[in-house]
């Protein structure tokens, strides 16, 4: 689902609107595992909240958009002089997103759903075959200059044309045995159609074909999408093992009074835990510069908050390198690494 731009979200401050209207700004109609975390994350990133909570009540109930009460936890922690009173709105966004992505993946989240090579009906069959051979395509949509879809040419349909003795031409090589899905459709229910036909055409909101998803695309995109999740999962497991070996409940509660162990903490809280020089020295990593490590960890946190949404843009090469290098460093300090050699 599209997310309103930052200015639009910030512009909601002070407004009163129904929960239904709030959801519609994100093109959501209901509250579910996808809509609630996404709306909450975007509001939090803009420093905003709703009163009452938009996640409860009837859809026609009204909520008011207000600034986040940054000192709500500080009031409860005034008896502690450490950094337990620090509140980072990004921590709220981490909690909203959760460990795994909460937004169901949709067809339009695949880059291939936004590009399509096609041929026009008045071009010769030889042009279609040449284009397919040159680019390694197994199929080529036939779309006229007005955007109307006439069908698809595939290697199988060309073979069938010859096998049935029909005249060799583009019109006789066109097949209508394909499926077309909306770009906004959930991806998982579409997988059987891709498996059955080896591709599906993607239809944009204006009704025209905007992309094509093939079995090969799906395999490649899965690696692109899944890799950051697996790497971030390993980073968090190893970091928690490293920190959990050193810090006890008293250390944790100096950062967050309502948490008792490292396993309950989020990335922003790891940073606050390690910012204190005394606690950093307790970690016992003399060859690691504190400021450099915290800088890397903060960048990893930002990447983590990006990839927890399937509708986020693909990671840049330097972001992938950051995750790979950071997890490689943690492997050297993970107390279980030498014994188990596994994540």
C-alpha positions in Angstrom: 0.0 0.0 0.0 1.2 3.5 -0.7 2.4 5.6 2.3 1.5 9.3 2.5 4.5 11.5 2.2 6.1 12.9 5.3 4.6 16.3 4.9 1.1 14.9 4.5 1.5 12.8 7.7 2.9 15.7 9.7 0.1 17.9 8.4 -2.4 15.7 10.3 -1.3 17.1 13.6 -4.3 18.7 15.4 -6.9 17.3 13.1 -9.9 15.1 14.2 -11.1 12.4 11.8 -12.7 9.0 11.9 -10.6 5.9 12.1 -12.0 4.9 8.7 -10.8 8.2 7.2 -7.4 7.8 8.8 -6.9 4.3 7.3 -8.1 5.5 3.9 -5.1 7.9 3.8 -2.9 4.8 3.5 -5.5 3.2 1.1 -6.5 0.7 3.9 -10.1 -0.2 4.5 -9.8 -2.3 7.6 -7.5 -2.7 10.6 -5.3 -5.8 10.4 -1.8 -7.1 10.8 -0.7 -5.0 7.9 -2.6 -1.7 8.3 -2.2 -1.0 12.1 1.6 -1.4 12.3 2.2 0.6 9.1 0.0 3.5 10.1 1.4 3.5 13.6 5.0 3.5 12.3 4.4 6.4 9.9 2.7 8.4 12.6 5.4 7.7 15.1 8.1 8.7 12.6 6.3 12.0 12.3 6.2 12.4 16.1 2.5 11.9 16.2 -0.1 9.6 18.0 -3.9 9.3 18.1 -6.2 9.9 21.0 -7.9 7.6 21.6 -5.8 4.8 20.1 -7.0 4.2 16.5 -6.4 0.4 16.9 -9.4 0.1 19.1 -13.1 1.2 18.8 -15.4 1.3 15.8 -14.2 2.5 12.4 -16.5 5.5 12.5 -15.2 6.6 15.9 -13.3 9.8 15.8 -9.6 10.2 16.9 -7.5 13.3 17.3 -3.9 13.5 15.9 -1.6 14.8 18.6 2.2 15.0 19.2 3.7 12.0 21.0 4.0 12.6 24.7 7.8 12.1 24.8 7.9 12.6 28.5 5.2 9.9 29.4 7.8 7.4 30.5 10.1 10.1 32.0 7.6 10.9 34.6 7.7 7.4 35.9 11.5 7.3 35.9 12.3 10.6 37.6 13.9 8.7 40.5 16.8 7.5 38.3 19.6 9.8 37.2 20.8 7.5 34.4 19.7 7.6 30.8 16.5 5.6 31.5 14.4 8.7 30.9 15.6 8.9 27.3 12.8 8.1 24.8 13.5 7.6 21.1 10.3 7.6 18.9 12.2 5.2 16.7 11.9 2.6 19.5 8.1 2.9 19.2 8.3 2.2 15.5 10.4 -0.8 16.1 7.9 -2.2 18.5 5.1 -1.5 16.0 6.8 -3.3 13.3 7.8 -6.4 15.3 10.5 -9.0 14.6 9.0 -10.1 11.3 7.4 -7.9 8.6 3.8 -7.1 9.4 2.8 -5.8 6.0 1.7 -8.7 3.7 3.7 -8.7 0.5 1.9 -7.6 -2.6 2.5 -8.0 -6.3 3.5 -4.4 -6.7 6.3 -4.9 -4.2 8.3 -6.8 -6.8 10.3 -4.5 -9.2 9.3 -6.7 -12.2 5.7 -5.7 -11.6 6.6 -2.2 -12.8 8.2 -3.1 -16.1 7.1 -5.0 -19.2 8.6 -5.6 -22.6 5.9 -6.0 -25.3 5.3 -6.1 -29.0 2.6 -4.4 -31.0 0.0 -6.4 -33.1 1.3 -5.0 -36.4 4.9 -6.2 -35.9 6.0 -9.5 -37.5 6.3 -12.8 -35.6 10.0 -12.7 -36.4 10.4 -9.5 -34.4 8.7 -11.1 -31.4 10.9 -14.2 -31.6 14.0 -12.2 -32.0 13.2 -10.1 -29.0 12.4 -13.1 -26.9 15.7 -14.9 -27.9 17.8 -11.7 -27.4 16.5 -11.1 -23.8 15.9 -14.6 -22.8 12.1 -14.1 -22.5 9.8 -17.1 -22.6 6.8 -14.9 -23.3 6.0 -11.5 -24.7 2.7 -9.6 -24.3 1.1 -8.1 -27.4 -0.1 -4.6 -26.6 -1.2 -1.9 -29.1 -0.3 1.8 -28.9 -3.4 2.6 -26.9 -2.4 0.1 -24.2 -4.9 -2.6 -25.1 -3.7 -6.1 -24.4 -4.3 -8.6 -27.3 -2.7 -11.6 -25.7 0.7 -13.1 -25.2 3.2 -14.8 -27.5 5.1 -17.7 -25.9 7.5 -20.3 -27.2 4.8 -22.9 -26.4 2.2 -21.0 -28.4 4.6 -20.7 -31.4 5.2 -24.5 -31.3 1.4 -25.0 -31.1 0.9 -22.8 -34.1 3.3 -24.9 -36.2 1.9 -28.2 -34.8 -1.6 -27.3 -35.9 -0.6 -26.3 -39.4 -1.7 -22.7 -39.1 -0.2 -19.9 -41.1 3.0 -18.6 -39.5 2.2 -15.1 -38.3 2.0 -13.1 -35.1 -1.8 -13.3 -34.9 -1.8 -17.1 -35.0 0.9 -17.3 -32.3 -1.0 -15.3 -29.8 -2.4 -17.2 -26.8 -5.1 -16.2 -24.4 -4.1 -18.8 -21.8 -2.6 -16.5 -19.2 -3.7 -14.8 -16.0 -3.7 -11.1 -15.2 -3.6 -9.9 -11.6 -4.0 -6.5 -10.0 -0.8 -4.9 -8.8 -2.3 -4.4 -5.4 -3.1 -8.1 -5.0 -1.5 -10.1 -2.2 1.4 -12.1 -3.6 0.9 -15.4 -1.8 -2.5 -16.2 -3.4 -1.0 -15.4 -6.8 1.8 -18.0 -6.5 -0.2 -21.0 -7.8 -1.1 -19.0 -11.0 2.6 -18.2 -11.5 3.5 -21.9 -11.0 0.8 -23.1 -13.4 1.5 -20.6 -16.2 5.1 -19.7 -15.4 4.1 -16.1 -15.4 1.3 -13.6 -14.7 0.6 -10.2 -16.2 0.2 -7.3 -13.8 -2.5 -4.8 -14.2 -2.1 -1.2 -12.8 -4.9 0.8 -11.3 -5.7 2.4 -14.7 -6.4 -1.1 -16.1 -3.3 -1.3 -18.3 -0.6 -3.9 -18.2 2.3 -2.5 -16.2 4.5 -5.6 -15.5 5.0 -9.3 -15.7 6.0 -11.7 -13.0 7.7 -14.9 -14.0 8.8 -17.9 -12.0 12.4 -16.9 -12.6 11.7 -13.3 -11.4 10.1 -14.7 -8.3 13.1 -16.9 -7.5 15.5 -13.9 -7.9 13.3 -11.4 -6.0 12.9 -13.8 -3.1 16.7 -13.8 -2.6 16.7 -10.0 -2.8 13.8 -9.6 -0.4 14.7 -12.4 2.0 18.4 -11.8 2.4 18.2 -8.7 4.6 15.7 -10.4 6.9 17.9 -13.4 7.5 21.0 -11.2 8.0 19.2 -8.9 10.5 17.8 -11.9 12.3 21.4 -13.3 12.7 22.6 -9.8 13.8 20.0 -9.6 16.5 20.5 -13.1 17.8 24.3 -12.7 18.0 24.0 -9.2 19.6 21.6 -10.4 22.2 23.9 -13.3 23.1 26.9 -11.0 23.4 25.1 -8.5 25.5 23.1 -11.0 27.5 26.3 -12.6 28.6 27.4 -9.3 30.3 24.4 -7.2 31.3 22.0 -8.2 34.0 18.6 -6.8 35.0 20.0 -3.8 36.9 21.9 -2.7 33.7 18.8 -3.2 31.6 16.5 -1.2 33.9 18.8 1.8 33.7 17.8 2.0 30.1 14.2 0.8 30.4 12.6 0.3 33.8 9.9 -2.0 32.4 12.3 -4.5 30.8 14.3 -7.2 32.6 16.6 -8.7 30.0 18.5 -8.0 26.7 16.0 -10.3 24.9 13.3 -7.8 25.5 15.2 -4.8 24.1 15.1 -3.2 20.7 17.9 -1.7 18.7 17.5 1.8 20.0 17.8 0.5 23.5 20.9 -1.5 22.7 22.5 1.8 21.6 21.5 3.6 24.9 22.7 0.6 26.9 26.2 0.8 25.2 26.5 4.6 25.2 27.4 4.7 28.9 31.2 4.3 29.1 31.1 2.2 32.2 28.7 -0.3 30.7 30.8 -0.3 27.5 33.9 -1.1 29.4 32.0 -4.0 31.1 31.5 -5.5 27.6 35.2 -6.2 27.3 35.8 -5.4 23.7 39.1 -3.5 24.0 39.8 -3.6 20.2 36.5 -2.1 19.2 36.1 1.7 19.3 32.9 2.6 21.1 31.8 5.5 19.0 32.5 3.6 15.7 30.5 0.6 16.9 27.6 2.7 18.0 27.6 4.5 14.7 27.4 1.2 12.9 24.7 -0.1 15.2 22.7 3.0 14.6 23.0 2.6 10.8 21.9 -1.1 11.2 18.9 0.1 13.2 17.9 2.4 10.4 18.3 -0.3 7.8 16.3 -2.7 10.0 13.4 -0.2 10.2 13.4 0.1 6.5 13.4 -3.6 5.5 10.7 -4.5 8.0 8.3 -3.2 5.5 7.8 -5.0 2.2 6.7 -1.8 0.6 10.0 -0.2 1.4 12.4 0.4 -1.5 15.1 -2.3 -2.2 18.2 -1.8 -0.1 21.2 -0.1 -1.8 24.4 -2.1 -2.2 26.1 -0.2 0.6 23.3 -1.1 3.0 23.7 -4.8 2.2 27.5 -4.4 2.7 26.9 -2.8 6.1 24.7 -5.7 7.2 27.2 -8.3 6.0 30.2 -6.6 7.6 28.4 -6.0 10.9 27.3 -9.6 11.2 30.8 -10.8 10.3 32.2 -8.6 13.2 29.6 -10.0 15.6 30.6 -13.6 14.7 34.0 -12.9 16.2 32.5 -11.9 19.5 29.5 -14.2 19.7 30.4 -16.5 22.6 28.7 -19.4 20.9 30.3 -19.0 17.5 33.5 -21.0 18.1 31.6 -23.9 19.6 28.6 -24.2 17.3 29.6 -22.3 14.1 26.0 -21.6 13.4 23.5 -18.7 13.7 
